[in-house]
Amino acid sequence: MTDLSVLVFTGVILALIAIYAVRLRVVPMPSLAAAR
C-alpha cells in the first residue's frame, strides 16, 4: 500500500509539473510574437 501511494503521489506531482511547464512554454510565445 505504501509503495503504491508513493508512486501515485510522485506521479501526480510530475503530472502537475509537466502541465505547469507546458503552460509556461505555450503562454509566453504568443505574447512575445504580439510584442514584436
C-alpha positions as CSV (number, residue, x, y, z in Angstrom):
1,M,0.0,0.0,0.0
2,T,2.7,2.4,1.0
3,D,4.7,1.8,-2.3
4,L,1.5,2.3,-4.4
5,S,0.7,5.5,-2.5
6,V,4.2,6.8,-3.1
7,L,4.1,6.0,-6.8
8,V,0.7,7.7,-7.2
9,F,1.9,10.8,-5.2
10,T,5.1,11.2,-7.3
11,G,3.1,10.6,-10.5
12,V,0.6,13.3,-9.6
13,I,3.4,15.8,-8.8
14,L,5.3,15.0,-12.0
15,A,2.0,15.5,-13.9
16,L,1.3,18.9,-12.3
17,I,4.9,20.0,-13.0
18,A,4.6,18.9,-16.6
19,I,1.3,20.7,-17.1
20,Y,2.8,23.8,-15.4
21,A,5.9,23.7,-17.7
22,V,3.8,23.3,-20.8
23,R,1.6,26.3,-19.9
24,L,4.7,28.4,-19.2
25,R,6.1,27.4,-22.7
26,V,2.8,27.9,-24.5
27,V,1.7,31.2,-22.9
28,P,4.8,33.4,-23.3
29,M,5.2,32.5,-27.0
30,P,2.1,34.4,-28.4
31,S,2.9,37.4,-26.1
32,L,6.4,37.7,-27.5
33,A,5.1,37.3,-31.0
34,A,2.5,40.0,-30.4
35,A,5.1,42.3,-28.8
36,R,7.2,42.1,-32.0
